[in-house]
């Protein structure tokens, strides 16, 4: 006899509510929580993560998880949906979010106004988690904006003192420009379909005739512009390097490891699925933009001396990989791109944590003034090695599997058997970009090896003689992320068994 019917408990909504209530309570009682705000935030973020175990289990067993509530006749139904498409980014946000809060406890040990910092961090996590599960475009837009506000304040008040006002304003202007594009695109979608519910919008678009093809392409371009700003794809990436470099490191972890990836998820949800015909018609342009972004981010990363700015440009390059994968419109490519969202979140989150630990212990940001820190900070160095090799695509780490799935997806689109003539067909445009994409992996290996060599290998300067390993609250999250990278590298099926069936149902090239 079952005592409790778990299916009637709104786990996802409760998880969001816990983050919101936690942030609110920490802020309201900030005067009494100056010393303990971090531990309280860890508690709330852990409960929020624990509440997502049941929804994740439902997806792992081949089902999906959903909650719905009627808001009003006009706004229709608000809901939270966790399926194989939402799983990678939601899982990354939930796990990385909790670990970033734990990491922040040690990182902010000497900081002022910690309650407000942790309150905004919980609000930021709530916004990201909500975006990944929203089923209504009004609901999605509210959550999209909710990501922006707390992250803006986190940069404005806890960024580098010399530049934080300018950096926060740049972040605000770029992301709000993208939000305007989304708002216009959503408005046209509603006027065409008469619904705010994403599932109904998809049905409405499918019923439109060919005379609407042009306007649907315009809608896709508007939405893509909004999402690509968040992904920081070239040439609308200028906000990312200063923001990720100058934000407090726990927030850099979330910005690079989770927030920019919500743009990639949204591109799949609204482009690959909802506006599939328009997106497919522009596929070559998407792939080309992805390849350009790969190379631009890679070359810029190679030229950096600031440790966090190097990692920031690496994130630009890695989002190019994901964009390339989504543009292939093959099951292998898109599934690889979705898998890469998990791998990049954990790998880049880990690398930013190691960079923050180095800055915290040495007071330096210039990698040319470092060296030999593997002897002083062995745990941090080992964690950095795992993150570095994963981003470089080294087996048996998780980055290897997703990277080669993305490349393979490009070649599958370029070289295929024509279903009509049953003869070999070659799309030379896609083939050229696929070859460029593979060659860009050399850049990834180059800037990652340079990062590791300059920071952790070779002799260390005399002024770093007394450097010690950082606190356990900072090393434990790094160890956990390193373990997850190895697990998903050896057992990629843990994620792909969820992602591939979902992608298989979209109607892509086999």
C-alpha positions in Angstrom: 0.0 0.0 0.0 1.4 3.4 -1.0 1.2 5.9 1.8 2.1 8.9 -0.3 1.4 9.5 -4.0 4.5 11.4 -5.0 3.0 12.3 -8.3 0.7 14.8 -6.6 3.5 16.7 -5.0 4.7 19.8 -7.0 8.5 19.1 -6.5 9.7 21.5 -9.1 7.5 24.4 -7.9 8.6 23.7 -4.3 12.3 23.7 -5.4 11.8 27.2 -6.9 9.9 28.3 -3.9 12.6 27.2 -1.5 15.2 29.2 -3.4 12.9 32.3 -3.4 12.0 32.0 0.3 15.6 31.3 1.2 16.8 34.4 -0.6 14.0 36.5 0.9 14.7 35.3 4.5 18.4 35.9 4.2 17.9 39.4 2.9 15.2 40.3 5.5 17.3 39.0 8.4 20.6 40.1 6.9 21.5 42.0 10.1 21.4 38.8 12.1 23.0 36.5 9.5 26.2 38.4 8.6 28.4 35.5 9.7 26.0 32.6 8.9 24.4 33.7 5.7 26.5 31.3 3.6 25.6 28.2 5.6 21.9 29.2 5.5 22.1 29.6 1.7 23.8 26.2 1.5 20.9 24.7 3.4 18.3 26.2 1.2 20.1 25.3 -2.0 20.6 21.7 -0.9 16.8 21.4 -0.1 16.0 22.9 -3.5 18.4 20.4 -5.2 17.0 17.5 -3.1 13.4 18.3 -4.2 14.5 17.9 -7.9 15.6 14.3 -7.3 12.1 12.9 -8.0 11.6 14.9 -11.3 15.1 13.8 -12.4 14.3 10.2 -11.6 11.1 10.4 -13.7 13.1 11.6 -16.7 15.8 8.9 -16.1 13.1 6.2 -16.2 12.0 7.3 -19.7 9.1 9.5 -18.7 8.8 13.3 -18.3 7.8 15.4 -15.4 5.3 18.2 -15.5 3.3 20.5 -13.2 0.6 22.9 -14.5 -1.6 25.6 -13.0 -4.2 27.9 -14.6 -3.2 31.5 -14.2 -6.1 33.3 -16.0 -8.1 33.0 -19.1 -5.8 35.4 -21.0 -2.4 34.0 -19.9 -3.7 30.4 -20.1 -1.7 27.7 -18.3 1.6 28.2 -16.5 3.6 25.1 -16.1 7.0 23.4 -15.3 8.2 20.7 -17.7 11.2 18.5 -17.3 11.8 16.3 -20.3 14.8 15.0 -22.2 15.4 18.4 -23.8 15.3 20.3 -20.5 17.1 17.7 -18.5 20.8 18.6 -19.5 20.5 22.3 -18.6 18.3 21.8 -15.6 20.5 19.1 -14.1 23.6 21.4 -14.7 21.9 24.4 -13.1 20.7 22.5 -10.1 23.9 20.6 -9.3 26.3 23.4 -10.2 24.2 25.9 -8.4 24.4 24.0 -5.1 28.2 23.5 -5.5 28.7 27.2 -6.3 26.9 28.2 -3.1 29.1 25.8 -1.1 32.2 27.2 -2.8 31.1 30.8 -2.1 31.1 30.1 1.7 34.9 29.8 1.6 35.4 32.4 -1.1 33.6 35.1 0.7 35.1 34.4 4.2 36.5 37.9 4.4 33.9 39.7 2.3 31.4 42.3 3.6 27.6 42.2 3.2 27.5 38.5 2.7 23.7 38.1 3.4 22.8 40.3 0.4 25.3 38.4 -1.8 23.9 35.0 -0.9 20.3 36.3 -1.2 20.9 37.5 -4.7 22.7 34.2 -5.6 19.6 32.2 -4.6 17.4 34.5 -6.6 19.7 34.0 -9.6 19.6 30.3 -9.2 15.8 30.4 -9.1 15.6 32.4 -12.3 17.9 30.0 -14.2 16.1 26.9 -13.0 12.7 28.4 -13.8 13.8 29.3 -17.4 14.8 25.7 -18.1 11.3 24.3 -17.2 8.9 27.1 -18.3 6.1 26.1 -20.6 4.5 29.5 -21.3 6.3 32.3 -23.1 5.1 34.9 -20.6 6.4 32.7 -17.8 9.6 32.1 -19.7 10.2 35.8 -20.2 9.5 36.6 -16.5 12.1 34.0 -15.5 14.5 35.2 -18.2 14.4 38.7 -16.7 14.6 37.3 -13.2 18.1 35.9 -14.1 19.2 39.3 -15.1 18.3 41.4 -12.1 20.2 39.6 -9.3 23.2 38.8 -11.6 23.4 42.6 -12.4 23.5 43.5 -8.7 26.0 40.7 -7.9 28.4 42.2 -10.6 27.6 45.8 -9.5 28.3 45.4 -5.8 30.8 42.5 -5.7 32.8 42.9 -9.0 36.2 44.5 -9.2 35.9 48.0 -7.6 37.7 49.8 -10.4 35.4 48.7 -13.2 32.3 47.0 -11.7 29.8 49.9 -12.5 30.8 50.0 -16.2 30.9 46.2 -16.5 27.5 45.8 -14.8 26.0 48.4 -17.2 27.5 46.7 -20.2 26.0 43.4 -19.0 22.6 45.1 -18.5 22.5 46.8 -21.9 23.5 43.8 -23.9 21.1 41.4 -22.2 18.2 43.8 -22.2 18.8 44.4 -25.9 18.4 40.6 -26.4 15.3 40.7 -24.2 13.7 43.3 -26.5 14.2 41.0 -29.5 12.6 38.1 -27.5 9.6 40.3 -26.6 9.0 41.3 -30.2 9.4 37.7 -31.4 7.0 36.4 -28.7 4.5 39.1 -29.6 4.4 38.1 -33.2 4.2 34.4 -32.2 1.1 35.1 -30.2 -0.5 37.1 -33.0 0.0 34.2 -35.3 -1.1 31.4 -33.0 -3.3 33.0 -30.4 -1.6 31.2 -27.6 1.2 31.8 -25.0 1.6 28.1 -24.3 4.6 26.7 -26.1 3.0 23.4 -27.0 0.0 25.2 -28.5 2.3 27.6 -30.4 4.0 24.6 -32.0 0.7 23.2 -33.1 -0.4 26.6 -34.5 2.8 27.1 -36.5 2.5 23.6 -38.0 -1.0 24.6 -39.3 0.3 27.7 -41.1 0.7 27.7 -44.8 3.8 28.3 -46.9 2.9 32.0 -47.2 4.0 32.4 -43.6 7.5 31.0 -44.2 9.1 34.5 -44.4 7.6 35.8 -41.2 8.5 32.6 -39.4 12.1 33.2 -40.4 11.9 36.7 -39.1 10.6 35.4 -35.8 13.4 32.9 -35.6 16.0 35.5 -36.3 14.5 37.8 -33.5 14.4 34.9 -31.0 17.9 33.7 -32.0 19.3 37.2 -31.6 18.0 37.3 -28.0 19.3 33.8 -27.2 22.7 34.3 -28.9 23.3 37.4 -26.8 23.0 35.3 -23.7 25.3 32.6 -25.3 27.8 35.4 -26.1 28.2 34.3 -29.7 30.5 36.4 -31.9 29.9 39.3 -32.7 27.5 40.0 -29.8 29.8 38.6 -27.2 31.5 41.8 -26.0 29.7 41.8 -22.6 31.0 38.3 -21.6 34.8 38.6 -21.1 34.7 41.6 -18.7 31.7 40.3 -16.8 33.0 36.8 -16.3 36.5 38.0 -15.5 35.4 40.7 -13.0 32.4 39.1 -11.3 33.1 37.4 -8.0 34.3 33.9 -8.8 31.2 31.9 -7.5 29.1 34.1 -9.8 31.6 33.6 -12.7 31.0 29.8 -12.1 27.3 30.3 -12.6 27.5 32.8 -15.4 29.8 30.7 -17.5 28.8 27.2 -16.4 25.0 27.8 -16.4 23.5 31.1 -17.5 25.0 31.3 -21.0 23.9 27.8 -21.6 20.2 28.7 -21.0 20.5 30.6 -24.3 21.5 27.3 -26.1 18.7 25.4 -24.4 16.2 28.1 -25.4 17.5 28.0 -29.0 16.7 24.3 -29.1 13.3 24.7 -27.4 12.1 27.6 -29.6 14.2 27.1 -32.7 15.0 23.4 -33.3 11.6 22.3 -32.1 9.0 25.1 -32.3 10.3 26.9 -35.4 12.1 23.9 -37.0 11.4 24.7 -40.6 12.7 28.3 -40.3 15.7 27.2 -38.3 16.5 24.4 -40.8 16.4 26.9 -43.7 19.0 29.0 -41.9 21.1 26.0 -40.8 24.2 26.8 -42.8 24.3 30.3 -41.4 24.0 28.9 -37.9 26.9 26.5 -38.4 29.0 29.2 -40.0 28.5 31.5 -37.0 29.3 28.7 -34.7 32.6 28.0 -36.4 33.6 31.6 -36.5 32.8 31.8 -32.8 35.0 28.7 -32.1 38.0 30.3 -33.7 37.5 33.8 -32.4 37.1 32.7 -28.8 40.0 30.2 -29.1 42.5 32.8 -30.5 41.4 35.4 -28.0 41.8 32.9 -25.1 45.4 32.2 -26.3 46.2 35.9 -26.1 45.0 36.5 -22.5 47.1 37.0 -19.4 44.3 37.4 -16.9 43.3 33.9 -15.7 39.6 34.5 -15.6 39.5 36.4 -18.9 41.2 33.5 -20.5 38.5 31.2 -19.3 35.8 33.7 -20.3 37.0 33.7 -23.9 37.2 29.9 -23.7 33.4 30.0 -22.9 32.8 32.0 -26.0 34.6 29.4 -28.1 32.7 26.5 -26.4 29.4 28.1 -27.1 30.5 28.2 -30.8 30.8 24.4 -30.5 27.3 24.1 -29.2 25.9 26.4 -31.9 27.6 24.4 -34.6 26.1 21.2 -33.2 22.6 22.7 -33.1 23.0 23.9 -36.7 23.7 20.4 -38.0 20.1 19.4 -37.5 21.2 15.7 -37.1 20.2 13.6 -34.1 23.9 12.9 -33.3 24.9 16.6 -33.6 22.0 18.1 -31.6 22.3 15.3 -28.9 26.0 16.0 -28.7 25.3 19.7 -28.3 22.8 19.1 -25.5 25.2 16.7 -23.8 27.9 19.3 -24.1 25.8 21.7 -22.0 26.3 19.3 -19.0 30.0 18.8 -19.8 30.8 22.5 -20.3 28.8 23.5 -17.2 30.8 21.1 -15.0 34.2 21.5 -16.7 34.1 25.3 -17.0 32.5 25.6 -13.6 35.4 23.6 -12.2 38.0 25.7 -14.0 36.6 28.9 -12.7 36.6 27.4 -9.2 40.3 26.6 -9.6 41.0 30.1 -10.9 39.1 31.6 -8.0 41.1 29.4 -5.6 44.4 30.6 -7.1 43.3 34.3 -7.0 42.0 33.8 -3.4 45.3 32.3 -2.2 47.9 34.3 -4.2 46.1 37.6 -4.8 47.3 37.4 -8.5 45.3 37.2 -11.7 48.2 37.4 -14.3 49.2 33.9 -15.3 52.6 35.1 -16.4 53.4 35.9 -12.7 52.4 32.5 -11.5 53.9 29.0 -11.9 54.7 25.9 -9.9 51.4 26.0 -7.9 50.8 22.3 -8.2 53.3 21.8 -5.3 51.5 24.4 -3.2 47.9 23.6 -4.2 47.8 20.0 -5.2 44.0 19.5 -5.0 43.3 22.6 -7.0 45.9 21.6 -9.6 44.5 18.1 -10.0 41.0 19.5 -10.3 42.2 22.0 -12.9 43.9 19.2 -14.9 40.6 17.3 -15.1 38.7 20.5 -16.2 41.4 21.4 -18.7 41.5 18.0 -20.3 37.7 17.8 -20.5 37.5 21.1 -22.3 40.3 20.0 -24.6 38.3 16.9 -25.5 40.6 14.3 -24.0 39.3 10.8 -23.3 38.0 9.3 -21.1 36.5 12.6 -19.8 33.0 13.8 -20.6 34.1 16.6 -23.0 35.5 14.0 -25.4 32.2 12.2 -25.9 30.1 15.4 -26.5 32.8 17.0 -28.7 33.1 14.1 -31.1 29.3 13.7 -31.3 29.1 17.3 -32.3 31.7 16.8 -35.0 30.1 13.6 -36.2 26.8 15.4 -36.5 28.4 17.9 -38.9 29.8 15.2 -41.1 26.5 13.3 -41.1 24.8 16.4 -42.5 27.6 16.9 -45.0 27.9 13.4 -46.4 24.8 11.3 -46.6 22.8 8.9 -48.8 20.1 10.8 -50.8 16.8 9.2 -49.8 15.4 9.7 -53.4 18.3 8.6 -55.6 19.9 6.3 -53.0 23.3 7.8 -54.1 26.0 9.4 -52.1 25.4 13.1 -51.7 27.8 15.7 -50.3 27.0 19.2 -49.0 30.3 20.9 -49.5 29.4 23.9 -47.4 28.6 21.8 -44.4 31.7 19.6 -45.1 34.0 22.6 -45.1 32.6 23.9 -41.8 32.8 20.5 -40.2 36.5 20.3 -41.1 37.0 23.7 -39.7 35.2 22.7 -36.5 37.4 19.7 -36.0 40.5 21.8 -36.6 39.4 24.3 -33.9 39.9 21.6 -31.3 43.6 22.3 -31.6 43.0 25.8 -30.3 41.1 24.4 -27.3 44.0 22.1 -26.4 46.4 25.0 -26.9 44.8 27.6 -24.6 44.0 25.0 -22.0 47.6 23.6 -21.9 48.9 27.2 -21.7 46.6 27.9 -18.8 47.7 24.8 -16.9 51.4 25.3 -17.7 51.6 28.9 -16.7 49.7 28.5 -13.4 50.6 25.1 -12.0 53.8 23.8 -13.7 57.4 25.1 -13.8 59.2 26.9 -11.0 57.1 29.1 -8.7 58.2 32.7 -8.0 59.7 33.5 -4.6 56.7 35.6 -3.6 54.5 32.5 -3.9 56.6 30.5 -1.5 54.1 30.7 1.4 51.0 29.9 -0.7 48.8 27.1 0.7 45.9 25.0 -0.4 42.5 26.7 -0.1 39.8 25.8 2.4 37.7 22.6 2.3 34.5 24.5 1.4 36.3 25.5 -1.9 38.1 22.2 -2.6 35.1 19.8 -1.9 33.0 21.3 -4.7 36.0 21.1 -7.1 36.5 17.4 -6.2 32.8 16.6 -6.7 32.8 18.3 -10.1 35.9 16.4 -11.1 34.3 13.1 -10.2 31.2 14.0 -12.2 33.3 14.8 -15.2 35.0 11.4 -15.0 31.7 9.6 -14.4 30.0 11.2 -17.4 33.1 10.5 -19.5 33.2 6.8 -18.7 29.4 6.4 -18.7 28.0 9.0 -21.2 24.9 6.9 -21.5 23.8 8.2 -18.1 22.9 11.4 -20.0 22.6 10.3 -23.6 20.0 7.6 -22.8 17.8 10.5 -21.8 18.8 13.1 -24.4 18.9 10.9 -27.6 15.2 9.6 -27.4 14.1 13.2 -26.8 16.1 14.5 -29.7 15.0 11.6 -31.8 11.4 12.8 -31.6 12.1 16.2 -33.0 12.3 15.1 -36.6 15.9 15.7 -37.5 18.2 14.1 -40.0 19.0 10.5 -38.8 
